[in-house]
Amino acid sequence: MKKLRWLWVLGMAQVLMGCATVKPYEKENLADPIMSISSAEALRELKWLEAREGSTGGAGGAGGGCACK
Amino acid sequence: MKKSIVKRSIVAAISVMAATGIARADSIRDTLSTHKLAALDGTTSSLNTYRGEVIVLNFWASWCAPCRRELPLLDQWNSAWTGRGARVIAISIDTDAKKAKRFAEEMKLTLPVMHDGPQGLARTLDIPSVPYTLLLDRDGNVIGEVKGSEESQLAALERKVESMLATRGVPQEAGMSGGSR
């Protein structure tokens, strides 16, 4: 039981070591759009959709994916 | 006897705190006035150049959406105050000066834009937010601050500057932080 408790403490220490405070003026990289999970996720979903439907260009582009405009 | 010791301790503690506060305020004033700032055209200057004028000092970054929203307003203030004894100086904390320059050109900003990077004054002052706006009196003392881009606080800052320009003094007004620095 005691060993388990120590393991838990060590595990938490490992997790917490990954935390860091970022000052407001140091957030340039974090503010980059590439850091946004949602946009990356949207791109991935679009890729899956295109692969599944066998079409491309239907989302946001001018074309409809059927080679017609 | 005991009461007197307690009283003296409290007075001593308050005196030390006050002395520390004054020393810190002096040090911030000196830091602000002597720090070399690079304009977007490459020339350098310090805030000492503007001694005798009321200065609104705005820390901003091109990657910060609230900064991009409030800068046109600050630019309008600067235009309105030019020649009246007050000015707005925008200090970019972008790592790359080119980004600040591109943004200033896109927005057609006419206010003085300096580039200082994230490791300059922003780090020295350990600014608590971006954007962060300081109000300096004619002697370079920090007399007000706005953390973020809260409209009501910016309006209070504008009123304070207008009132300083009208009275050539430092008015006491509620609605804006009194400058904890």
gemmi code that builds the backbone of each chain (N, CA, C; Angstrom):
import gemmi

chains = {
    "A": [
        ("MET", (0.839, -1.207, 0.000), (0.000, 0.000, 0.000), (0.873, 1.255, 0.000)),
        ("LYS", (1.925, 1.164, 0.889), (2.837, 2.309, 1.005), (3.574, 2.532, -0.317)),
        ("LYS", (3.956, 1.401, -0.943), (4.673, 1.480, -2.219), (3.807, 2.157, -3.279)),
        ("LEU", (2.526, 1.768, -3.244), (1.591, 2.352, -4.217), (1.496, 3.857, -4.042)),
        ("ARG", (1.477, 4.259, -2.751), (1.367, 5.698, -2.469), (2.592, 6.436, -3.026)),
        ("TRP", (3.758, 5.831, -2.830), (4.990, 6.452, -3.352), (4.972, 6.519, -4.880)),
        ("LEU", (4.462, 5.428, -5.452), (4.365, 5.408, -6.924), (3.467, 6.531, -7.424)),
        ("TRP", (2.355, 6.731, -6.687), (1.408, 7.784, -7.049), (2.074, 9.161, -6.939)),
        ("VAL", (2.826, 9.340, -5.828), (3.516, 10.623, -5.618), (4.522, 10.858, -6.744)),
        ("LEU", (5.289, 9.806, -7.070), (6.293, 9.943, -8.149), (5.619, 10.254, -9.483)),
        ("GLY", (4.509, 9.575, -9.730), (3.759, 9.805, -10.969), (3.269, 11.235, -11.064)),
        ("MET", (2.718, 11.755, -9.953), (2.219, 13.134, -9.937), (3.369, 14.115, -10.148)),
        ("ALA", (4.520, 13.818, -9.511), (5.686, 14.708, -9.658), (6.093, 14.771, -11.125)),
        ("GLN", (6.058, 13.590, -11.765), (6.419, 13.523, -13.181), (5.477, 14.384, -14.021)),
        ("VAL", (4.193, 14.278, -13.705), (3.184, 15.043, -14.459), (3.366, 16.537, -14.225)),
        ("LEU", (3.520, 16.915, -12.954), (3.597, 18.337, -12.619), (4.872, 18.990, -13.135)),
        ("MET", (5.931, 18.186, -13.314), (7.186, 18.753, -13.826), (7.010, 19.318, -15.231)),
        ("GLY", (5.996, 18.835, -15.925), (5.758, 19.306, -17.287), (5.047, 20.647, -17.338)),
        ("CYS", (4.619, 21.155, -16.179), (3.890, 22.426, -16.155), (4.866, 23.596, -16.070)),
        ("ALA", (4.552, 24.647, -16.773), (5.398, 25.844, -16.701), (4.516, 27.073, -16.818)),
        ("THR", (4.888, 28.109, -16.095), (4.138, 29.359, -16.194), (4.725, 30.184, -17.330)),
        ("VAL", (3.857, 30.645, -18.212), (4.318, 31.463, -19.333), (3.845, 32.894, -19.107)),
        ("LYS", (4.788, 33.812, -19.140), (4.462, 35.224, -18.931), (3.661, 35.740, -20.137)),
        ("PRO", (2.826, 36.752, -19.917), (2.001, 37.251, -21.039), (2.829, 37.688, -22.247)),
        ("TYR", (4.021, 38.255, -21.981), (4.830, 38.760, -23.086), (5.653, 37.654, -23.765)),
        ("GLU", (5.500, 36.417, -23.291), (6.249, 35.306, -23.893), (5.319, 34.359, -24.653)),
        ("LYS", (4.114, 34.846, -24.976), (3.124, 33.947, -25.562), (3.057, 34.007, -27.077)),
        ("GLU", (4.082, 34.565, -27.696), (4.053, 34.720, -29.152), (3.885, 33.372, -29.846)),
        ("ASN", (4.667, 32.395, -29.448), (4.581, 31.090, -30.106), (3.260, 30.395, -29.798)),
        ("LEU", (2.785, 30.591, -28.567), (1.513, 29.961, -28.196), (0.348, 30.586, -28.951)),
        ("ALA", (0.509, 31.872, -29.323), (-0.570, 32.574, -30.020), (-0.590, 32.259, -31.511)),
        ("ASP", (0.420, 31.554, -31.986), (0.481, 31.218, -33.413), (-0.712, 30.317, -33.779)),
        ("PRO", (-1.360, 30.603, -34.909), (-2.528, 29.790, -35.290), (-2.223, 28.300, -35.382)),
        ("ILE", (-0.969, 27.976, -35.655), (-0.624, 26.553, -35.789), (-0.773, 25.814, -34.458)),
        ("MET", (-0.785, 26.590, -33.358), (-0.931, 25.984, -32.036), (-2.392, 25.697, -31.700)),
        ("SER", (-3.297, 26.142, -32.571), (-4.713, 25.927, -32.303), (-5.091, 24.492, -32.638)),
        ("ILE", (-5.621, 23.788, -31.661), (-5.987, 22.381, -31.865), (-7.122, 22.291, -32.874)),
        ("SER", (-8.062, 23.207, -32.777), (-9.262, 23.102, -33.610), (-8.943, 23.189, -35.100)),
        ("SER", (-8.028, 24.113, -35.477), (-7.767, 24.259, -36.911), (-7.036, 23.021, -37.450)),
        ("ALA", (-6.128, 22.472, -36.645), (-5.418, 21.267, -37.086), (-6.409, 20.116, -37.216)),
        ("GLU", (-7.309, 20.062, -36.253), (-8.307, 18.994, -36.244), (-9.231, 19.122, -37.461)),
        ("ALA", (-9.605, 20.363, -37.781), (-10.493, 20.607, -38.920), (-9.825, 20.157, -40.221)),
        ("LEU", (-8.529, 20.440, -40.325), (-7.800, 20.028, -41.537), (-7.779, 18.510, -41.662)),
        ("ARG", (-7.568, 17.859, -40.516), (-7.502, 16.393, -40.524), (-8.879, 15.822, -40.928)),
        ("GLU", (-9.905, 16.393, -40.371), (-11.256, 15.919, -40.690), (-11.580, 16.099, -42.162)),
        ("LEU", (-11.111, 17.235, -42.706), (-11.336, 17.517, -44.124), (-10.628, 16.466, -44.980)),
        ("LYS", (-9.425, 16.119, -44.534), (-8.638, 15.108, -45.257), (-9.396, 13.775, -45.274)),
        ("TRP", (-9.949, 13.390, -44.099), (-10.706, 12.136, -44.019), (-11.925, 12.202, -44.928)),
        ("LEU", (-12.611, 13.332, -44.879), (-13.827, 13.508, -45.677), (-13.510, 13.374, -47.161)),
        ("GLU", (-12.424, 14.030, -47.562), (-12.040, 13.987, -48.972), (-11.696, 12.564, -49.402)),
        ("ALA", (-10.995, 11.850, -48.503), (-10.602, 10.475, -48.829), (-11.845, 9.591, -48.929)),
        ("ARG", (-12.798, 9.780, -48.007), (-13.996, 8.939, -47.961), (-14.911, 9.200, -49.157)),
        ("GLU", (-15.065, 10.486, -49.469), (-16.005, 10.853, -50.531), (-15.360, 10.817, -51.920)),
        ("GLY", (-14.056, 10.724, -51.945), (-13.369, 10.708, -53.236), (-13.480, 12.027, -53.962)),
        ("SER", (-13.637, 13.098, -53.207), (-13.759, 14.422, -53.839), (-12.887, 15.401, -53.057)),
        ("THR", (-12.655, 16.539, -53.666), (-11.846, 17.533, -52.967), (-12.300, 18.935, -53.376)),
        ("GLY", (-12.063, 19.886, -52.523), (-12.360, 21.284, -52.854), (-13.757, 21.715, -52.501)),
        ("GLY", (-14.511, 20.874, -51.796), (-15.887, 21.226, -51.460), (-16.033, 22.096, -50.228)),
        ("ALA", (-14.958, 22.246, -49.490), (-15.073, 22.995, -48.237), (-14.272, 24.283, -48.314)),
        ("GLY", (-14.962, 25.362, -48.460), (-14.303, 26.673, -48.411), (-13.756, 27.129, -49.746)),
        ("GLY", (-13.534, 26.213, -50.663), (-12.977, 26.597, -51.957), (-14.063, 27.074, -52.904)),
        ("ALA", (-13.663, 27.519, -54.079), (-14.648, 28.006, -55.039), (-15.321, 26.848, -55.761)),
        ("GLY", (-14.603, 25.752, -55.920), (-15.126, 24.626, -56.690), (-16.014, 23.720, -55.860)),
        ("GLY", (-16.788, 22.886, -56.520), (-17.694, 22.001, -55.807), (-17.179, 20.579, -55.725)),
        ("GLY", (-15.996, 20.300, -56.259), (-15.433, 18.965, -56.181), (-15.805, 18.110, -57.370)),
        ("CYS", (-16.582, 18.672, -58.340), (-16.991, 17.885, -59.494), (-16.390, 18.469, -60.779)),
        ("ALA", (-15.345, 19.237, -60.604), (-14.634, 19.865, -61.714), (-15.441, 20.950, -62.399)),
        ("CYS", (-16.582, 21.314, -61.825), (-17.343, 22.427, -62.377), (-17.295, 23.601, -61.400)),
        ("LYS", (-17.462, 24.798, -61.889), (-17.376, 25.962, -60.998), (-18.735, 26.601, -60.833)),
    ],
    "B": [
        ("MET", (3.331, 49.375, 27.936), (4.677, 49.096, 27.402), (4.592, 48.211, 26.145)),
        ("LYS", (3.803, 47.125, 26.325), (3.639, 46.179, 25.220), (2.972, 46.852, 24.019)),
        ("LYS", (1.951, 47.675, 24.354), (1.202, 48.369, 23.305), (2.124, 49.290, 22.515)),
        ("SER", (3.000, 49.982, 23.239), (3.912, 50.928, 22.601), (4.864, 50.212, 21.635)),
        ("ILE", (5.332, 49.031, 22.052), (6.218, 48.252, 21.171), (5.477, 47.845, 19.901)),
        ("VAL", (4.242, 47.400, 20.065), (3.430, 46.987, 18.916), (3.228, 48.172, 17.969)),
        ("LYS", (2.884, 49.343, 18.579), (2.663, 50.548, 17.770), (3.907, 50.908, 16.979)),
        ("ARG", (5.060, 50.910, 17.697), (6.325, 51.273, 17.029), (6.652, 50.295, 15.896)),
        ("SER", (6.371, 49.015, 16.141), (6.653, 48.005, 15.108), (5.806, 48.258, 13.873)),
        ("ILE", (4.532, 48.587, 14.113), (3.632, 48.843, 12.979), (4.108, 50.056, 12.191)),
        ("VAL", (4.461, 51.136, 12.917), (4.936, 52.351, 12.249), (6.207, 52.046, 11.453)),
        ("ALA", (7.124, 51.274, 12.067), (8.382, 50.934, 11.379), (8.101, 50.124, 10.124)),
        ("ALA", (7.177, 49.145, 10.239), (6.848, 48.300, 9.086), (6.258, 49.142, 7.959)),
        ("ILE", (5.349, 50.057, 8.325), (4.721, 50.915, 7.307), (5.778, 51.798, 6.649)),
        ("SER", (6.705, 52.342, 7.458), (7.758, 53.202, 6.906), (8.632, 52.436, 5.916)),
        ("VAL", (8.991, 51.198, 6.291), (9.836, 50.388, 5.400), (9.094, 50.112, 4.097)),
        ("MET", (7.796, 49.772, 4.224), (7.012, 49.479, 3.022), (6.914, 50.708, 2.120)),
        ("ALA", (6.687, 51.866, 2.748), (6.571, 53.109, 1.970), (7.894, 53.426, 1.274)),
        ("ALA", (9.010, 53.272, 2.022), (10.331, 53.562, 1.450), (10.617, 52.628, 0.281)),
        ("THR", (10.255, 51.343, 0.448), (10.473, 50.367, -0.628), (9.651, 50.744, -1.858)),
        ("GLY", (8.402, 51.154, -1.611), (7.524, 51.547, -2.711), (8.079, 52.735, -3.467)),
        ("ILE", (8.561, 53.735, -2.729), (9.115, 54.937, -3.369), (10.365, 54.573, -4.176)),
        ("ALA", (11.224, 53.744, -3.576), (12.460, 53.349, -4.276), (12.124, 52.595, -5.553)),
        ("ARG", (11.090, 51.735, -5.469), (10.690, 50.946, -6.641), (10.130, 51.868, -7.729)),
        ("ALA", (9.304, 52.828, -7.312), (8.725, 53.770, -8.283), (9.833, 54.558, -8.973)),
        ("ASP", (10.837, 55.000, -8.189), (11.968, 55.739, -8.770), (12.725, 54.869, -9.757)),
        ("SER", (12.920, 53.611, -9.361), (13.690, 52.710, -10.230), (12.940, 52.458, -11.540)),
        ("ILE", (11.606, 52.304, -11.460), (10.805, 52.092, -12.680), (10.868, 53.332, -13.568)),
        ("ARG", (10.778, 54.525, -12.932), (10.848, 55.768, -13.716), (12.187, 55.854, -14.446)),
        ("ASP", (13.278, 55.528, -13.723), (14.600, 55.591, -14.345), (14.730, 54.575, -15.477)),
        ("THR", (14.225, 53.368, -15.206), (14.291, 52.319, -16.240), (13.549, 52.769, -17.488)),
        ("LEU", (12.330, 53.281, -17.272), (11.506, 53.701, -18.413), (12.174, 54.838, -19.179)),
        ("SER", (12.740, 55.791, -18.448), (13.253, 56.979, -19.143), (14.590, 56.737, -19.843)),
        ("THR", (15.367, 55.764, -19.371), (16.696, 55.582, -19.981), (16.769, 54.412, -20.956)),
        ("HIS", (15.768, 53.537, -20.924), (15.815, 52.349, -21.792), (15.815, 52.774, -23.266)),
        ("LYS", (16.729, 52.209, -24.013), (16.825, 52.557, -25.442), (15.763, 51.790, -26.234)),
        ("LEU", (14.983, 52.551, -26.981), (13.924, 51.946, -27.791), (14.242, 52.170, -29.265)),
        ("ALA", (14.032, 51.128, -30.063), (14.317, 51.251, -31.499), (13.031, 51.563, -32.255)),
        ("ALA", (13.061, 52.623, -33.033), (11.902, 52.931, -33.884), (11.907, 51.954, -35.059)),
        ("LEU", (10.802, 51.888, -35.777), (10.717, 50.917, -36.871), (11.660, 51.259, -38.022)),
        ("ASP", (12.102, 52.529, -38.071), (13.061, 52.896, -39.124), (14.511, 52.633, -38.683)),
        ("GLY", (14.687, 52.067, -37.497), (16.029, 51.694, -37.044), (16.682, 52.687, -36.094)),
        ("THR", (16.169, 53.900, -36.030), (16.770, 54.893, -35.122), (16.393, 54.556, -33.672)),
        ("THR", (17.293, 54.907, -32.751), (17.002, 54.616, -31.348), (16.808, 55.915, -30.561)),
        ("SER", (15.995, 55.799, -29.543), (15.772, 56.959, -28.665), (15.320, 56.421, -27.314)),
        ("SER", (15.158, 57.315, -26.354), (14.623, 56.901, -25.052), (13.469, 57.830, -24.695)),
        ("LEU", (12.718, 57.456, -23.689), (11.556, 58.268, -23.310), (11.973, 59.614, -22.737)),
        ("ASN", (13.250, 59.737, -22.364), (13.768, 61.024, -21.887), (13.539, 62.129, -22.908)),
        ("THR", (13.536, 61.711, -24.186), (13.329, 62.661, -25.277), (12.004, 63.403, -25.115)),
        ("TYR", (11.023, 62.700, -24.515), (9.675, 63.272, -24.420), (9.388, 63.847, -23.030)),
        ("ARG", (10.438, 64.026, -22.226), (10.238, 64.571, -20.870), (9.528, 65.928, -20.971)),
        ("GLY", (8.567, 66.135, -20.119), (7.783, 67.372, -20.184), (6.438, 67.156, -20.853)),
        ("GLU", (6.264, 65.959, -21.435), (4.973, 65.641, -22.066), (4.316, 64.493, -21.297)),
        ("VAL", (3.008, 64.452, -21.348), (2.280, 63.318, -20.780), (2.389, 62.174, -21.791)),
        ("ILE", (2.784, 61.007, -21.308), (2.994, 59.878, -22.230), (2.051, 58.728, -21.888)),
        ("VAL", (1.416, 58.214, -22.919), (0.669, 56.964, -22.778), (1.508, 55.901, -23.478)),
        ("LEU", (1.973, 54.947, -22.693), (2.896, 53.939, -23.205), (2.145, 52.623, -23.353)),
        ("ASN", (2.046, 52.153, -24.575), (1.254, 50.949, -24.824), (2.143, 49.799, -25.278)),
        ("PHE", (2.107, 48.708, -24.536), (2.844, 47.500, -24.936), (1.882, 46.638, -25.746)),
        ("TRP", (2.301, 46.278, -26.939), (1.413, 45.506, -27.811), (2.224, 44.487, -28.615)),
        ("ALA", (1.514, 43.608, -29.297), (2.161, 42.633, -30.183), (1.226, 42.342, -31.339)),
        ("SER", (1.818, 42.060, -32.498), (0.971, 41.809, -33.676), (0.184, 40.510, -33.519)),
        ("TRP", (0.657, 39.611, -32.638), (-0.043, 38.337, -32.445), (-1.172, 38.443, -31.415)),
        ("CYS", (-1.349, 39.623, -30.846), (-2.335, 39.799, -29.780), (-3.581, 40.502, -30.343)),
        ("ALA", (-4.695, 39.759, -30.410), (-5.921, 40.301, -31.026), (-6.434, 41.568, -30.327)),
        ("PRO", (-6.509, 41.614, -28.999), (-7.002, 42.854, -28.354), (-6.112, 44.060, -28.672)),
        ("CYS", (-4.805, 43.815, -28.820), (-3.887, 44.925, -29.153), (-4.242, 45.467, -30.532)),
        ("ARG", (-4.496, 44.552, -31.454), (-4.801, 44.965, -32.826), (-6.097, 45.761, -32.871)),
        ("ARG", (-7.012, 45.420, -31.964), (-8.289, 46.136, -31.923), (-8.133, 47.531, -31.328)),
        ("GLU", (-7.289, 47.662, -30.277), (-7.236, 48.952, -29.569), (-6.255, 49.942, -30.202)),
        ("LEU", (-5.304, 49.472, -31.000), (-4.292, 50.396, -31.543), (-4.870, 51.526, -32.407)),
        ("PRO", (-5.880, 51.252, -33.256), (-6.459, 52.380, -34.008), (-7.004, 53.479, -33.092)),
        ("LEU", (-7.580, 53.082, -31.957), (-8.101, 54.062, -31.002), (-6.945, 54.895, -30.418)),
        ("LEU", (-5.867, 54.202, -30.040), (-4.708, 54.913, -29.479), (-4.103, 55.855, -30.526)),
        ("ASP", (-4.172, 55.424, -31.777), (-3.655, 56.262, -32.863), (-4.486, 57.547, -32.972)),
        ("GLN", (-5.796, 57.390, -32.799), (-6.677, 58.582, -32.822), (-6.341, 59.523, -31.673)),
        ("TRP", (-6.115, 58.962, -30.496), (-5.749, 59.791, -29.335), (-4.484, 60.575, -29.642)),
        ("ASN", (-3.505, 59.843, -30.193), (-2.213, 60.491, -30.463), (-2.394, 61.666, -31.422)),
        ("SER", (-3.208, 61.446, -32.461), (-3.442, 62.529, -33.424), (-4.103, 63.722, -32.737)),
        ("ALA", (-5.054, 63.423, -31.843), (-5.782, 64.505, -31.169), (-4.893, 65.266, -30.184)),
        ("TRP", (-3.907, 64.590, -29.615), (-3.073, 65.207, -28.572), (-1.791, 65.833, -29.113)),
        ("THR", (-1.466, 65.519, -30.368), (-0.224, 66.045, -30.936), (-0.221, 67.573, -30.873)),
        ("GLY", (0.832, 68.099, -30.316), (0.952, 69.554, -30.200), (0.299, 70.117, -28.941)),
        ("ARG", (-0.378, 69.238, -28.193), (-1.049, 69.715, -26.971), (-0.304, 69.282, -25.702)),
        ("GLY", (0.790, 68.540, -25.880), (1.580, 68.156, -24.700), (1.390, 66.732, -24.245)),
        ("ALA", (0.797, 65.906, -25.099), (0.660, 64.486, -24.751), (0.868, 63.659, -26.008)),
        ("ARG", (1.291, 62.450, -25.823), (1.432, 61.565, -26.981), (1.321, 60.103, -26.549)),
        ("VAL", (1.010, 59.272, -27.533), (0.935, 57.830, -27.294), (2.149, 57.200, -27.961)),
        ("ILE", (2.834, 56.338, -27.249), (3.957, 55.609, -27.844), (3.635, 54.120, -27.743)),
        ("ALA", (3.680, 53.449, -28.885), (3.354, 52.020, -28.919), (4.652, 51.229, -28.970)),
        ("ILE", (4.820, 50.337, -28.020), (6.039, 49.519, -27.977), (5.679, 48.088, -28.347)),
        ("SER", (6.212, 47.638, -29.474), (5.922, 46.279, -29.916), (6.824, 45.287, -29.189)),
        ("ILE", (6.221, 44.202, -28.705), (7.029, 43.169, -28.057), (7.133, 41.936, -28.953)),
        ("ASP", (6.867, 42.132, -30.240), (7.061, 41.036, -31.199), (8.533, 40.664, -31.220)),
        ("THR", (8.825, 39.400, -31.458), (10.220, 38.994, -31.572), (10.824, 39.598, -32.840)),
        ("ASP", (10.030, 39.575, -33.896), (10.500, 40.068, -35.191), (9.935, 41.473, -35.461)),
        ("ALA", (10.827, 42.441, -35.599), (10.388, 43.831, -35.832), (9.601, 43.964, -37.134)),
        ("LYS", (9.886, 43.042, -38.093), (9.203, 43.124, -39.399), (7.689, 42.955, -39.232)),
        ("LYS", (7.295, 42.084, -38.286), (5.857, 41.844, -38.064), (5.200, 43.118, -37.550)),
        ("ALA", (5.892, 43.809, -36.641), (5.356, 45.058, -36.096), (5.245, 46.096, -37.200)),
        ("LYS", (6.275, 46.138, -38.033), (6.307, 47.129, -39.119), (5.171, 46.872, -40.113)),
        ("ARG", (5.008, 45.580, -40.454), (3.957, 45.215, -41.416), (2.584, 45.623, -40.868)),
        ("PHE", (2.366, 45.342, -39.593), (1.077, 45.669, -38.989), (0.860, 47.190, -38.949)),
        ("ALA", (1.904, 47.912, -38.564), (1.785, 49.380, -38.481), (1.474, 49.969, -39.853)),
        ("GLU", (2.078, 49.379, -40.893), (1.827, 49.864, -42.256), (0.412, 49.518, -42.716)),
        ("GLU", (-0.004, 48.277, -42.403), (-1.361, 47.851, -42.779), (-2.413, 48.755, -42.149)),
        ("MET", (-2.197, 49.098, -40.885), (-3.183, 49.899, -40.138), (-2.982, 51.395, -40.357)),
        ("LYS", (-1.929, 51.743, -41.116), (-1.596, 53.143, -41.387), (-1.480, 53.942, -40.078)),
        ("LEU", (-0.760, 53.360, -39.115), (-0.601, 54.016, -37.812), (0.306, 55.227, -37.948)),
        ("THR", (-0.081, 56.308, -37.313), (0.749, 57.518, -37.371), (1.465, 57.761, -36.035)),
        ("LEU", (1.076, 57.015, -35.002), (1.714, 57.221, -33.702), (3.118, 56.609, -33.705)),
        ("PRO", (4.009, 57.093, -32.839), (5.356, 56.514, -32.820), (5.309, 55.046, -32.390)),
        ("VAL", (5.812, 54.168, -33.254), (5.852, 52.738, -32.930), (7.305, 52.328, -32.725)),
        ("MET", (7.579, 51.772, -31.582), (8.930, 51.300, -31.259), (8.917, 49.773, -31.214)),
        ("HIS", (10.079, 49.197, -31.406), (10.186, 47.743, -31.263), (11.188, 47.425, -30.162)),
        ("ASP", (10.745, 46.606, -29.216), (11.613, 46.314, -28.074), (11.731, 44.817, -27.806)),
        ("GLY", (10.879, 44.022, -28.415), (10.935, 42.572, -28.231), (10.422, 42.138, -26.861)),
        ("PRO", (10.258, 40.811, -26.706), (9.711, 40.305, -25.444), (10.697, 40.332, -24.279)),
        ("GLN", (11.965, 40.483, -24.591), (12.969, 40.427, -23.520), (13.451, 41.807, -23.080)),
        ("GLY", (12.804, 42.850, -23.554), (13.232, 44.203, -23.193), (12.488, 44.748, -21.981)),
        ("LEU", (11.866, 45.909, -22.185), (11.129, 46.555, -21.091), (10.030, 45.652, -20.531)),
        ("ALA", (9.395, 44.894, -21.439), (8.297, 44.021, -21.003), (8.779, 43.063, -19.922)),
        ("ARG", (9.969, 42.520, -20.121), (10.510, 41.576, -19.148), (10.996, 42.311, -17.901)),
        ("THR", (11.674, 43.445, -18.122), (12.197, 44.209, -16.984), (11.061, 44.628, -16.052)),
        ("LEU", (9.948, 45.092, -16.665), (8.811, 45.536, -15.855), (7.905, 44.372, -15.464)),
        ("ASP", (8.150, 43.220, -16.093), (7.322, 42.032, -15.874), (5.838, 42.387, -16.070)),
        ("ILE", (5.538, 42.895, -17.256), (4.186, 43.401, -17.509), (3.146, 42.289, -17.285)),
        ("PRO", (2.045, 42.629, -16.626), (1.085, 41.608, -16.212), (0.113, 41.169, -17.295)),
        ("SER", (0.089, 41.890, -18.434), (-0.850, 41.513, -19.492), (-0.349, 42.080, -20.814)),
        ("VAL", (-0.909, 41.596, -21.885), (-0.689, 42.180, -23.218), (-2.076, 42.320, -23.838)),
        ("PRO", (-2.529, 43.507, -24.185), (-1.805, 44.775, -24.102), (-1.708, 45.291, -22.660)),
        ("TYR", (-0.781, 46.198, -22.474), (-0.593, 46.816, -21.164), (-0.267, 48.285, -21.429)),
        ("THR", (-0.999, 49.148, -20.770), (-0.835, 50.577, -21.047), (-0.495, 51.330, -19.771)),
        ("LEU", (0.543, 52.138, -19.841), (0.964, 52.945, -18.689), (0.735, 54.413, -19.001)),
        ("LEU", (0.393, 55.172, -17.971), (0.278, 56.622, -18.118), (1.408, 57.265, -17.323)),
        ("LEU", (2.224, 58.038, -17.999), (3.347, 58.706, -17.342), (3.080, 60.202, -17.286)),
        ("ASP", (3.392, 60.807, -16.149), (3.198, 62.257, -16.061), (4.382, 62.973, -16.728)),
        ("ARG", (4.402, 64.288, -16.621), (5.426, 65.059, -17.344), (6.837, 64.806, -16.821)),
        ("ASP", (6.936, 64.245, -15.597), (8.255, 63.930, -15.042), (8.636, 62.470, -15.260)),
        ("GLY", (7.793, 61.734, -15.955), (8.097, 60.337, -16.244), (7.646, 59.371, -15.161)),
        ("ASN", (6.879, 59.863, -14.189), (6.363, 58.969, -13.136), (5.141, 58.221, -13.642)),
        ("VAL", (5.052, 56.943, -13.268), (3.879, 56.149, -13.656), (2.721, 56.538, -12.745)),
        ("ILE", (1.647, 57.055, -13.333), (0.519, 57.480, -12.506), (-0.759, 56.723, -12.836)),
        ("GLY", (-0.676, 55.815, -13.780), (-1.862, 55.024, -14.097), (-1.498, 53.851, -14.975)),
        ("GLU", (-2.356, 52.852, -14.977), (-2.112, 51.691, -15.826), (-3.439, 51.065, -16.231)),
        ("VAL", (-3.429, 50.446, -17.393), (-4.592, 49.670, -17.839), (-4.080, 48.293, -18.229)),
        ("LYS", (-4.594, 47.287, -17.539), (-4.215, 45.912, -17.879), (-5.245, 45.384, -18.854)),
        ("GLY", (-4.805, 45.002, -20.021), (-5.741, 44.519, -21.032), (-6.308, 45.671, -21.826)),
        ("SER", (-7.465, 45.425, -22.451), (-8.027, 46.481, -23.301), (-9.467, 46.785, -22.915)),
        ("GLU", (-9.726, 46.765, -21.619), (-11.058, 47.078, -21.102), (-11.461, 48.488, -21.537)),
        ("GLU", (-12.601, 48.588, -22.243), (-13.017, 49.880, -22.812), (-13.211, 50.967, -21.766)),
        ("SER", (-13.823, 50.590, -20.637), (-14.110, 51.606, -19.609), (-12.813, 52.153, -19.013)),
        ("GLN", (-11.818, 51.272, -18.859), (-10.540, 51.722, -18.290), (-9.785, 52.600, -19.281)),
        ("LEU", (-9.889, 52.239, -20.568), (-9.236, 53.069, -21.586), (-9.898, 54.444, -21.647)),
        ("ALA", (-11.231, 54.451, -21.510), (-11.952, 55.726, -21.525), (-11.543, 56.574, -20.327)),
        ("ALA", (-11.367, 55.924, -19.171), (-10.944, 56.656, -17.967), (-9.549, 57.232, -18.161)),
        ("LEU", (-8.696, 56.455, -18.835), (-7.335, 56.935, -19.103), (-7.365, 58.155, -20.018)),
        ("GLU", (-8.210, 58.083, -21.036), (-8.328, 59.211, -21.963), (-8.799, 60.465, -21.222)),
        ("ARG", (-9.804, 60.257, -20.351), (-10.323, 61.405, -19.583), (-9.235, 61.990, -18.692)),
        ("LYS", (-8.438, 61.108, -18.109), (-7.381, 61.572, -17.207), (-6.361, 62.422, -17.969)),
        ("VAL", (-5.989, 61.947, -19.167), (-5.018, 62.704, -19.971), (-5.616, 64.051, -20.372)),
        ("GLU", (-6.876, 64.024, -20.823), (-7.534, 65.273, -21.232), (-7.557, 66.255, -20.073)),
        ("SER", (-7.852, 65.724, -18.888), (-7.932, 66.603, -17.725), (-6.555, 67.127, -17.344)),
        ("MET", (-5.511, 66.301, -17.538), (-4.140, 66.776, -17.270), (-3.748, 67.876, -18.253)),
        ("LEU", (-4.193, 67.696, -19.501), (-3.863, 68.701, -20.515), (-4.592, 70.012, -20.213)),
        ("ALA", (-5.785, 69.875, -19.649), (-6.576, 71.076, -19.351), (-6.021, 71.824, -18.138)),
        ("THR", (-5.574, 71.039, -17.139), (-5.152, 71.692, -15.892), (-3.643, 71.782, -15.745)),
        ("ARG", (-2.933, 71.071, -16.592), (-1.470, 70.940, -16.471), (-1.091, 70.414, -15.094)),
        ("GLY", (-1.933, 69.579, -14.520), (-1.647, 68.963, -13.222), (-1.970, 67.491, -13.284)),
        ("VAL", (-1.981, 66.818, -12.153), (-2.334, 65.413, -12.111), (-3.651, 65.265, -11.363)),
        ("PRO", (-4.747, 65.023, -12.074), (-6.032, 64.890, -11.394), (-6.190, 63.526, -10.734)),
        ("GLN", (-6.992, 63.472, -9.717), (-7.319, 62.196, -9.086), (-8.676, 61.782, -9.638)),
        ("GLU", (-8.729, 60.642, -10.251), (-10.001, 60.216, -10.833), (-10.215, 58.733, -10.625)),
        ("ALA", (-11.423, 58.386, -10.332), (-11.726, 56.969, -10.128), (-11.960, 56.323, -11.481)),
        ("GLY", (-11.944, 54.994, -11.525), (-12.275, 54.284, -12.750), (-11.079, 53.707, -13.455)),
        ("MET", (-9.879, 54.111, -13.042), (-8.678, 53.580, -13.677), (-7.684, 53.237, -12.594)),
        ("SER", (-6.928, 52.173, -12.773), (-5.936, 51.812, -11.766), (-4.946, 52.937, -11.584)),
        ("GLY", (-4.601, 53.192, -10.350), (-3.723, 54.339, -10.063), (-2.268, 54.079, -10.290)),
        ("GLY", (-1.908, 52.967, -10.895), (-0.508, 52.697, -11.166), (0.159, 52.098, -9.951)),
        ("SER", (0.257, 50.764, -9.962), (0.856, 50.095, -8.828), (2.351, 50.050, -8.963)),
        ("ARG", (2.885, 50.652, -10.032), (4.308, 50.555, -10.305), (5.063, 51.785, -9.836)),
    ],
}
model = gemmi.Model(1)
for chain_id, residues in chains.items():
    chain = gemmi.Chain(chain_id)
    for i, (resn, *xyz) in enumerate(residues, 1):
        res = gemmi.Residue()
        res.name, res.seqid = resn, gemmi.SeqId(i, " ")
        for name, pos in zip(("N", "CA", "C"), xyz):
            atom = gemmi.Atom()
            atom.name, atom.element = name, gemmi.Element(name[0])
            atom.pos, atom.b_iso = gemmi.Position(*pos), 0.0
            res.add_atom(atom)
        chain.add_residue(res)
    model.add_chain(chain)
structure = gemmi.Structure()
structure.add_model(model)
structure.setup_entities()
